Amino acid sequence: MKRGIVITAISIAVALLAAGAQPAHAESSRAEPPRRLASINLCGDQLLLLLAERRQIASLSYLAADPAVSALADRVGDIPLNSGRAEEIVALQPDLVLSGTYQQRMTNGMLRRLGVAVLELPPADSLDGALAQIRSVATAIGAAEKGEALAQSLERRIAAARPSPKADRPGAFLLQPNLYASGPDSLAGHLLEQAGFRNLAAGPTARQGTFLTLEDILLARPDVLVLEEAIGEGVSLARHRLDHAALQASTQRRVSLEGRLLTCPGPGLAVAAEILAEARP
């Protein structure tokens, strides 16, 4: 373990020397917008693709170009990709790095100690949280007007997908492979409710989400099953459970929805809301 830390430290020092950078404390505020931007986070990748000028983007995470998880994979083109290692990012000499709050915590701390400014993006768990994140990133990179336009467009489209207040709210599960249901305190689950459904996964122990059994689903008698899918997804036991004969024989409507639309703040949320609205009985 110690040997690995030493090697990482040496790699970063070499990257600093190669880039001509000197370790320093990141400034808490900037007189001008950052010119070089990098991301080591999937949602950060997509927000930069939506809000930044292409010439500003020094690098995105390798996930940005994976169509199975990134709703904007087709926009990446020749933008350099990174694997999220601190030594890679330091060598790029970015003015600001977009990162996550959990898996990248150690990397974030290392970057800050080396004088690299980091903006951490917590997972958005509601539409309000997604809109706030769009505005926050836009302000940080000097694109506040563009961010506000994107946020307002998203708000309008999702508002149009909502049913009237007096409309019936059919019950639904939003299921990932292995019968994991998104709860009401998740971004996907919140969007399900915005589109006019009752989230049947709601409960004191399922706020973010929960694993269900086939019996749980059948006994709840959902009107609609929304099944998350990934582009290029292969055959797996987890996926096979969504196609179980008991579910196929039941009478609820089944709707397929690309999971990548539900992960990050951006136009994908509006597309998902519109698909869900069309699926209401």
N, C-alpha and C positions, 0 to 999 in steps of 0.2 A: 504493500500500500504506500509506504513512504517513498519507495523507489519510483512509483508512478507519479507521485506529487512532484518529486524532484525533476523528473523528465518533463512534466508539463510546465513547470516553472522555467526550465531552461528553454523550452520551445517558445514560450511567450517572450522571454528576454531576447531570443534571436529574432523573433518577429518584430519586436520593438526596434531593434537595431537596424533590421533590413528596411523598415518603414521610415526610419529617421525620427521615430516618435520618442518622447520623453514622458515617463510616468508623471502624472500630476493629478490633482483633485478636479473632478468634473465640476463645472460651473453650475450653480443652481438656477441661473437664468441666462438668457442669451440676448445680445443686442440685436442680432439678426437671425433669420431662419437658418437652420442647418443646411449645408450644401451637399454633404455626403451622408446618405442614409443606408442603414443595413437592418435586416430583420433575421432573427433566429426563431421565429414563432409563426405558425401557420396563419393566424388571424392578422398578425403584423404584416406578413407578406401581402395579404390581400388588400389591406388598407393602404399600403404603399402603392400597390398597382392601381388602386382607385383614386388616390389623392395626390400622389407625388408626381413631379415631372420625371420622365424616364431618365434623364441625365443625372438626376439626384440619386438614383438607386444604385448603390455600389454592389449590393449582394442581397439575395433572398435565401431563405432556407430551402433545402432540397425538396421539402414537402410542397413548395409553391408550384412545382412543375408536375406533381402527381395528380392526374385527373380523378383518381379514386377518392381523394380527400379535399382537393382544392377546386373551388368553383370557378377560379380564374386561371387555371393551368394553361389555357390557350393564349394568355396574354404575356406569359413569361418571356418567350422568345430567347434572345441571347443574353439576358441578364445573368451574371455569374451567380452560382448557387453555392451555399455553404452547408456544412454539417453541424454547425452550432458550437464549434470549439473556440475557446477564447483566443487562442493563438491565431486562428484564421481571421477573426474579426479585428483584432488589434492591427494586423498587417494591412488591413484595408483602410486604416485611418479614418473611420467614420466620425462624423460630428454627433450622430445620435443613432442608437441601436434600439430597435423594438424587440421586446422579449416577453416571455411568459413569467408567471409568478411562482410556479411550483417546481417543475422539473429542471428549470434553468437557474434556480436560486444560487447555486454555487458559481456558475458562470457569470451571473449578473454581478455578484460581489467581486469576483476577480477583475471583471472589466472596469468596474468603478474604481477599484484600487489602482488600476493602471491609467486612470484619467479619462476613461471613455464614458460618455453620458449614456444612460440606459433609461428607457421608458418602459415600465412593466405594464403589461396588459392582463388584468385578471379575467378569467372566463366570464363572458356576459351571460347572465341567467334570466334575462327578461328583455323585452323590446326596449324599455327605457334604458337599461344598461347598455344595450347595443348602440342606441342612438348617442348616448353619452360618450361611448368609446370612440365613435366616429368623430364627434366634435373635438374630443380631447386630442386625438392623434392629429387631426387637421390643424388645430391650433399650434401644436408642438412643432409641426414641420412647415409652418408658414402658409397653410392653405385653408384658412378658416372659412372663407367664402365658399370654396369648393366643398368643404365638409358640411357646411350648413345646407347647401343645395342638395347634397346626397341624402342627408338626414331627413329633410323635408319631403323629398321625393319618396323615400321609404315610408315615412309616416302616411303620406297620402294613399299610396298603393295598398298598404295594410288596412287602413281605415275603410277603403272601398271594398275590401274582402270580408269585413265584419258583417254579420247579419243584423237585421233590425232588432231592437231591444226586446220585442215581443215574440220573436221567432223561437221555435223549439230548438233546443240544444241537444243534438244526438250524442249519445255516449260513444267514446272511441278510446282505443289504445294506440299509441305510437310506438311500434316495436322495432328494435334492432335484432340482429341475429342472436340466438340463444335466449330469446324471449325476454330481453331487457326492455322495460317500458320506461319512457321518459316521464318524469314527474312534473308537477306544476311549477317547481322552482328551478327548472332547467329552461334554457332558451327554446329548445324544441317543444317542450311541454307548454310553455307560455304561449308560443305561436299557435299551437293546436287550439288553445282556448280563445285566442284572438280571432281565429277563423270560425268560431261559432260552435265548437264542440265542448262537451263535458269530458274532462280527462279522467277516465276511470281508474287511472293509476294513482290518483290523489289519495292521500292518507297520511297519518302522523309519522309513519315509518318510510314513506316513499316520496318525500318532498323533491329530492333531486331525481330519483328514479329507483327502480327495483326490478329484480328478476321475478318472473312469474312462472307458474306451471300451466300446462294446458288446461288443467281443471279450473284454475283461477280465471282464465280467459273465457272459457265456456260458461261458467257460472255467472259471470258478470254480464253476459248477453250484450256485447257491444253492438251498436248499429254499424260501426265502421272499424275496420282494422287498417291502420296506416303502416305500411311496411317500408322501413328504410333500406335502400339498396345502394351499392357502390358500383361505379363503372368498372368493368373488368373483374367483378367479384367471381371467384371460382366456387366450386362445389365444396361444402364443408358440413360437418355434423351440426354446427351451430345454425347455419343457414337452413339446413334441411328441416329443422324444427318449425320454421315458419310455414313450411309446406306440408305439415303433418296432415294426415287424412282426416283427423277429427276437425281441424280448422277448415279444411277444404269442404267438408260436408256441412258445415254450419251455414247459416243464412246471412251473415253479415257481409256488407260490401267490403271489398279489399282494394286498397289504393296503394300504388307504389310511389315512393318519393325518394329522390336522391339524397342520401344523408349529407353530402357535402354542401347542400343548400342551407342546412340547419345549424352549421357549426360556428360561423363567424358573422360579425356585423357586415352588412353589404346587401346588394340587390338580390342575392339568393334568397334572403328571408322573404322578400316581397313575392318572388316567384313561388316559393313554397306556400305562402299564405293564399295565393290565387289558386293553386292546385287544390289545396285543402278546401277552399270555399266551394269549388266546383264539385267536390266530393260529398258535400252535405246532402243527405237524402231529401 
